[in-house]
Structures are given as structure tokens and as C-alpha cells.
Amino acid sequence: MTDTLFLTSADVDDLAEPADYVAAVREGYRQVGEGAPAEPRTKLGSDDPPGMLTTYVALLPETGAMGGYTYSAGFGERDAWFMTPVFDAASGEPLALLDGASMNPFKTGAAGAVAVDALAREDATEVAVIGSGSQARGQLRAAATVRRFEAVRVFSPTAENRESFAAEFDDRLDATVEAVASASDAVAGADVVITATTASDPVIDDADVEPGTHVTAMGQYAPGKNELPPELVARATYVPDLRDRATRDAGSFLAALEAGLVDEDGVDAELGDVVAGTHPGRTGDEEVTVFDSGGTGIETVAAAHMLYERASEKGRGQTIEFAPASEALTGR
């Protein structure tokens, strides 16, 4: 038998700050950029009842961990459930099983922040946030650890939501944070644009994105659903989390492909290439860069392993037992 640590969201939700997630996730992307394996999501859909089952995995040898997410969403009350197994990358033994819900905005936000750090101009001081939910919150909290933002403008369709978001971050950040009445108002003059919505169609206009801007898009990830206009994808240095995602479920890239504005070779690099230094990323102050974040096992394993180690140090969680196949897989 092998002792495995079971961790609830409550066990881990106070163990790390956004900067801690960013450091762990950056290290994960560096390893993948140097050849560690990671696979895009596998998504299985159900029409009756409606919903989906999704999984994605990564193996991070230097972190010493492998695993990923398996989660369901959209069924019944349309809630979501995140199961996160973490295995030892050397022995294969199960180290932990986490309820991955509470870490989700932080690990996803960390991937966005790693991209901001790798692709945005060093002098970026103004950020536009399109969206005001948990993912927008996670993106902004993480991005603020890699750049000194002086001004933040947030837009979402519901005035009450964007105003509440702005009030929260005006207190949290050493920056002026304001809610604005349109996406164009938010994007005008922004050095960094973050889209974190559930929209199926573009939420910003290409003409509003000025030269030198970095854009992180992390909302919908399915063919036919694109937060970004195809023209923006076509003129930008386009960097997804994983290259193989671009033609599978990166809706913004697929829309540009369908419009004939890019071809299948239109992916300039994946994020790990830039972090590992095998691709230069941004090469000039006038360049527009796009990070397309659909979620991978890279940030999931990196974050989950960090939380596992911290929980172990603090004596958090409960021990459960797994039987190795050599003992239990008998067929008797």
C-alpha cells in the first residue's frame, strides 16, 4: 500500500500567494520548453444531459511530479468538479489527490502572468481587463506580480460586477483601478489586455489594440468560440500555451485560419519556448503579442505539487491508501 495525501480546497487555499504560483508555473513552462512532455486537453461532450468531461496532463521531471486535471462541468446545476492527481515522476507512486477548485484561478492566472512577463514590454504600466469573474481576478492578481501597473481599467457587461471588481482591486493594488463603460474604453492606451470571459464572439476590436500591446486571452476554448478578432491574431506574434492546441480548440486561431488570415504554421512559438529562451518572443516595442491560454497540465501539475509540498510541511490533509497493481491486480 502507498499512502497518498488527500487535500480539500480548504486545506490548500491559504498556502500560497499569487507570486508563488507564478514562480512554480514559470518553472514548469521552462521544463516543457526544454522538452518535458505535456498534452493538450481531451474534451468529451455529452448532449443529454448536457455537459463535458475534460482531462489534460504533463510530466515535469525537474519538479519531480506528473499528473493533471480531470474535471466535469455543465451537468445538472451546471457546476464543475476538479480532481487533480499528482504522481511522483521518478517512482510513479501517487503523491496526492487534490480538490483543484480553489487553486484554479491562481494557477491559470499564473500562466497568464508568465506570459505577461515573457511577452509584454518591460515598461508596461496600464492594463485592461475584460471580464470581472474569478478568472479575471486570478489573472490580474498574478499579472500584478510581474509588472508595476499604475492604471487598471475593467469592463464587463454588468455595471455592478465591474464596479465591484474595480473597488476590490483599487484597495488591493498600488494602482488606480476604475470600471469603464465599454471594452474600447478599457483597451485604449493599454499596454496589457486580459480577456477572461465566457463570450463566444470577440470582446475587443482589433483597431483598439495599439502597437506594442500584449494580449492574454483565457476565456472560451472551443472551435467556433473566439474572444479575439481574427485580424488581431493574424497581425500579432501568436503564442499559445501548447502549439498542438492551436488547431484543436483555440477558437481565436481557428477563426483566423478559417478567414484565410493565417495558415497552420501561424503559431510563432509556444509559451515554454519563450520561457526557455529557444524563441525570442517579443523583438520590438511596436510588436503586438498574443498569449492564448486554454489551460494545460503544466500549470496544474506545477501548482498542485507546490501545494502538496506545503501541505505536507504543515500537516494538512488526510492520508488515503492506494494498492499497487502488483498487489491488487490479480484477476482472482
C-alpha positions as CSV (number, residue, x, y, z in Angstrom):
1,M,0.0,0.0,0.0
2,T,1.1,3.6,-0.7
3,D,0.0,6.5,1.5
4,T,-1.4,9.3,-0.6
5,L,-2.4,12.7,0.7
6,F,-5.9,13.9,0.0
7,L,-6.3,17.7,0.1
8,T,-9.5,19.6,0.0
9,S,-9.7,23.1,-1.4
10,A,-9.9,24.4,2.2
11,D,-6.7,22.6,3.0
12,V,-4.7,24.4,0.3
13,D,-6.4,27.8,-0.3
14,D,-4.1,29.8,2.1
15,L,-0.8,28.0,1.3
16,A,0.5,30.3,-1.5
17,E,0.3,33.8,-2.8
18,P,0.0,34.7,-6.5
19,A,3.7,35.2,-6.8
20,D,4.4,31.7,-5.5
21,Y,2.1,30.3,-8.2
22,V,3.9,32.3,-10.9
23,A,7.3,31.0,-9.8
24,A,6.2,27.4,-9.8
25,V,4.3,27.7,-13.2
26,R,7.2,29.6,-14.8
27,E,9.5,26.7,-13.9
28,G,7.0,24.2,-15.3
29,Y,6.9,26.0,-18.7
30,R,10.7,26.2,-18.8
31,Q,10.9,22.4,-18.4
32,V,8.3,21.9,-21.2
33,G,10.2,24.4,-23.4
34,E,13.3,22.2,-22.9
35,G,11.5,19.0,-23.9
36,A,9.3,17.8,-21.0
37,P,6.1,16.3,-22.3
38,A,2.6,17.9,-22.0
39,E,-0.5,17.1,-23.9
40,P,-3.5,19.4,-24.7
41,R,-6.9,18.8,-23.2
42,T,-9.1,15.9,-24.2
43,K,-12.7,17.0,-24.0
44,L,-15.6,14.7,-24.2
45,G,-19.1,16.2,-24.6
46,S,-22.5,14.9,-23.6
47,D,-25.7,16.3,-25.2
48,D,-28.3,14.6,-23.0
49,P,-27.7,15.6,-20.3
50,P,-25.5,18.5,-21.5
51,G,-22.0,18.7,-20.0
52,M,-18.4,17.7,-20.6
53,L,-15.6,15.7,-19.1
54,T,-12.1,17.1,-19.7
55,T,-8.6,16.0,-18.9
56,Y,-5.1,17.1,-19.5
57,V,-1.7,16.0,-18.3
58,A,2.0,17.0,-18.0
59,L,5.2,15.4,-16.7
60,L,7.7,17.8,-15.1
61,P,10.8,15.8,-14.4
62,E,12.8,18.5,-12.5
63,T,9.8,19.3,-10.4
64,G,9.5,15.6,-9.8
65,A,5.8,15.4,-10.5
66,M,3.3,14.4,-13.2
67,G,-0.4,14.4,-13.4
68,G,-3.1,17.0,-14.3
69,Y,-6.8,17.8,-14.2
70,T,-9.8,15.6,-14.7
71,Y,-12.9,17.7,-14.4
72,S,-16.6,17.7,-15.2
73,A,-18.7,20.7,-16.0
74,G,-22.1,21.7,-17.2
75,F,-24.1,18.8,-15.9
76,G,-27.1,19.2,-13.6
77,E,-26.9,22.6,-11.9
78,R,-24.0,23.4,-14.4
79,D,-21.4,23.3,-11.6
80,A,-17.9,22.0,-12.1
81,W,-15.8,19.5,-10.2
82,F,-12.0,19.4,-10.3
83,M,-10.0,16.3,-9.4
84,T,-6.2,16.7,-9.5
85,P,-3.9,13.6,-9.1
86,V,-0.2,14.2,-8.6
87,F,2.3,11.4,-9.1
88,D,6.0,11.1,-8.3
89,A,7.8,11.5,-11.6
90,A,10.6,9.1,-10.6
91,S,8.6,6.2,-9.0
92,G,5.2,6.7,-10.4
93,E,3.6,6.5,-7.0
94,P,0.6,8.7,-6.3
95,L,1.7,11.5,-4.0
96,A,-1.6,13.4,-3.7
97,L,-5.2,13.9,-4.8
98,L,-6.4,17.5,-4.6
99,D,-9.7,19.1,-4.9
100,G,-8.4,21.5,-7.5
101,A,-11.2,24.1,-7.4
102,S,-9.7,26.8,-5.2
103,M,-6.3,26.8,-6.9
104,N,-7.8,27.1,-10.4
105,P,-7.9,30.9,-10.8
106,F,-4.4,31.2,-9.3
107,K,-2.7,28.5,-11.4
108,T,-4.4,29.8,-14.6
109,G,-3.6,33.4,-13.6
110,A,0.0,32.3,-13.1
111,A,0.2,31.0,-16.7
112,G,-1.1,34.4,-17.9
113,A,1.4,36.2,-15.7
114,V,4.3,34.1,-17.0
115,A,3.2,35.2,-20.5
116,V,3.0,38.8,-19.5
117,D,6.5,38.6,-18.0
118,A,7.8,36.9,-21.1
119,L,6.0,38.9,-23.8
120,A,4.8,42.3,-22.5
121,R,7.0,45.4,-22.8
122,E,9.2,45.9,-19.7
123,D,7.7,49.4,-19.3
124,A,4.1,48.2,-19.4
125,T,2.1,50.2,-16.8
126,E,-1.6,50.2,-18.0
127,V,-3.7,47.1,-18.1
128,A,-7.2,46.5,-19.4
129,V,-9.3,43.6,-18.0
130,I,-12.3,42.4,-20.0
131,G,-14.3,40.3,-17.6
132,S,-14.9,40.5,-13.8
133,G,-15.3,36.9,-12.6
134,S,-13.0,34.6,-10.7
135,Q,-10.7,34.0,-13.7
136,A,-10.3,37.8,-14.3
137,R,-9.5,38.2,-10.7
138,G,-6.8,35.5,-10.8
139,Q,-5.3,36.9,-14.0
140,L,-5.0,40.4,-12.6
141,R,-3.6,39.3,-9.2
142,A,-0.9,37.3,-10.8
143,A,0.0,39.8,-13.6
144,A,0.4,42.5,-11.0
145,T,3.3,40.5,-9.5
146,V,5.4,40.7,-12.7
147,R,4.7,44.3,-13.8
148,R,4.2,47.6,-11.8
149,F,0.8,48.6,-13.1
150,E,-0.2,52.2,-12.5
151,A,-3.6,52.1,-14.1
152,V,-6.2,49.3,-14.4
153,R,-9.4,49.6,-16.4
154,V,-12.0,46.9,-16.2
155,F,-15.1,46.3,-18.3
156,S,-17.8,43.7,-18.1
157,P,-21.3,44.0,-19.4
158,T,-22.9,44.2,-15.9
159,A,-22.1,47.5,-14.3
160,E,-22.5,46.2,-10.8
161,N,-19.9,43.5,-11.4
162,R,-17.3,45.7,-13.0
163,E,-17.7,48.3,-10.3
164,S,-17.3,45.7,-7.5
165,F,-14.2,44.3,-9.2
166,A,-12.7,47.8,-9.5
167,A,-13.4,48.6,-5.9
168,E,-11.8,45.4,-4.8
169,F,-8.6,45.9,-6.8
170,D,-8.4,49.6,-6.0
171,D,-7.9,48.5,-2.4
172,R,-5.7,45.5,-3.3
173,L,-3.3,47.1,-5.8
174,D,-1.0,50.0,-5.7
175,A,-2.6,51.4,-8.8
176,T,-5.6,53.4,-9.9
177,V,-8.4,50.9,-10.8
178,E,-11.6,52.1,-12.5
179,A,-14.6,50.5,-14.1
180,V,-15.3,51.8,-17.6
181,A,-18.4,51.7,-19.8
182,S,-17.0,49.8,-22.8
183,A,-14.2,47.4,-23.9
184,S,-12.9,50.2,-26.1
185,D,-12.6,52.5,-23.1
186,A,-10.7,49.8,-21.3
187,V,-8.3,48.9,-24.1
188,A,-7.5,52.5,-25.2
189,G,-3.9,53.2,-24.2
190,A,-3.4,49.8,-22.5
191,D,0.0,48.1,-22.6
192,V,-1.5,44.8,-21.5
193,V,-5.0,43.5,-22.3
194,I,-6.5,40.5,-20.5
195,T,-9.7,38.9,-21.7
196,A,-11.3,36.5,-19.3
197,T,-14.9,36.0,-20.3
198,T,-17.5,33.4,-21.3
199,A,-18.2,35.1,-24.6
200,S,-18.3,33.2,-27.8
201,D,-17.5,36.1,-30.0
202,P,-14.7,38.8,-30.0
203,V,-14.9,41.0,-26.9
204,I,-12.4,43.6,-28.2
205,D,-11.9,45.3,-31.5
206,D,-8.6,44.9,-33.4
207,A,-8.5,48.6,-34.1
208,D,-8.4,49.4,-30.4
209,V,-5.3,47.3,-29.8
210,E,-2.3,49.7,-30.2
211,P,1.2,48.7,-31.4
212,G,3.3,47.3,-28.6
213,T,0.3,45.8,-26.7
214,H,0.4,42.3,-25.2
215,V,-2.9,40.4,-25.1
216,T,-3.7,37.4,-22.9
217,A,-6.9,35.6,-23.9
218,M,-8.0,32.9,-21.5
219,G,-11.8,32.6,-21.9
220,Q,-13.6,30.2,-24.1
221,Y,-11.6,27.4,-25.7
222,A,-13.6,25.6,-28.3
223,P,-13.9,25.7,-32.1
224,G,-16.3,28.5,-33.1
225,K,-15.7,30.4,-29.8
226,N,-13.2,33.2,-30.1
227,E,-12.7,36.1,-27.7
228,L,-10.2,37.8,-30.1
229,P,-10.9,39.1,-33.6
230,P,-9.1,37.1,-36.4
231,E,-7.3,40.3,-37.6
232,L,-5.6,40.6,-34.2
233,V,-4.4,37.0,-34.2
234,A,-3.1,37.5,-37.7
235,R,-1.0,40.6,-37.0
236,A,0.3,39.5,-33.7
237,T,3.1,37.3,-32.6
238,Y,0.8,34.4,-31.6
239,V,1.9,32.2,-28.7
240,P,-0.4,29.5,-27.3
241,D,0.3,27.6,-24.1
242,L,0.8,24.4,-26.3
243,R,1.3,24.5,-30.0
244,D,-0.9,21.5,-30.6
245,R,-3.8,23.3,-29.0
246,A,-4.0,25.9,-31.8
247,T,-5.7,23.7,-34.3
248,R,-7.8,21.7,-31.8
249,D,-9.6,24.1,-29.5
250,A,-8.1,27.5,-29.8
251,G,-11.1,29.2,-31.2
252,S,-9.5,32.6,-32.0
253,F,-6.7,30.9,-34.0
254,L,-9.2,28.7,-35.8
255,A,-11.3,31.7,-36.7
256,A,-8.3,33.4,-38.2
257,L,-7.5,30.2,-40.1
258,E,-11.0,29.9,-41.4
259,A,-10.8,33.6,-42.6
260,G,-7.7,32.8,-44.5
261,L,-5.6,35.3,-42.5
262,V,-3.2,32.7,-41.1
263,D,-2.2,29.2,-42.1
264,E,-1.5,26.2,-39.8
265,D,2.1,27.4,-39.5
266,G,0.8,30.7,-38.0
267,V,1.9,29.7,-34.4
268,D,5.1,31.6,-33.7
269,A,6.0,29.7,-30.6
270,E,4.5,28.1,-27.5
271,L,5.0,29.7,-24.1
272,G,7.6,27.2,-23.0
273,D,9.8,28.1,-26.0
274,V,9.9,31.7,-24.9
275,V,10.4,31.0,-21.2
276,A,13.2,28.5,-22.0
277,G,14.9,31.0,-24.3
278,T,14.6,29.0,-27.5
279,H,12.3,31.6,-29.1
280,P,12.9,35.4,-28.6
281,G,9.2,36.2,-28.1
282,R,8.8,40.0,-28.4
283,T,11.5,41.5,-30.6
284,G,10.4,45.2,-30.7
285,D,8.4,47.8,-28.8
286,E,5.9,48.1,-31.6
287,E,5.1,44.4,-31.8
288,V,1.7,43.1,-30.7
289,T,1.9,39.8,-28.9
290,V,-0.9,37.4,-28.0
291,F,-0.9,34.6,-25.4
292,D,-3.7,32.1,-26.0
293,S,-4.3,30.3,-22.7
294,G,-6.7,27.3,-22.8
295,G,-5.4,25.5,-19.8
296,T,-2.8,22.8,-19.6
297,G,-1.4,20.2,-17.3
298,I,1.8,22.3,-17.0
299,E,0.4,24.9,-14.6
300,T,-1.8,22.4,-13.0
301,V,1.0,20.0,-12.0
302,A,3.4,22.8,-11.1
303,A,0.8,24.4,-8.8
304,A,-0.6,21.2,-7.3
305,H,2.9,19.9,-6.5
306,M,3.8,23.1,-4.8
307,L,0.6,22.9,-2.7
308,Y,1.3,19.3,-1.9
309,E,4.7,20.1,-0.6
310,R,3.5,23.0,1.6
311,A,0.5,21.0,2.9
312,S,2.9,18.1,3.8
313,E,5.1,20.5,5.8
314,K,2.1,21.9,7.7
315,G,0.5,18.5,8.3
316,R,-2.6,19.3,6.3
317,G,-4.9,16.8,4.7
318,Q,-5.8,13.2,5.2
319,T,-4.0,10.1,4.2
320,I,-5.7,7.6,1.9
321,E,-4.3,4.3,0.6
322,F,-3.7,3.1,-2.9
323,A,-2.8,-0.5,-3.6
324,P,-0.1,-1.1,-6.3
325,A,-1.1,-3.2,-9.2
326,S,1.5,-5.8,-8.2
327,E,-0.7,-6.5,-5.1
328,A,-4.3,-5.7,-6.3
329,L,-4.3,-6.5,-10.0
330,T,-4.7,-10.3,-9.6
331,G,-7.8,-11.1,-11.6
332,R,-8.8,-13.5,-8.8
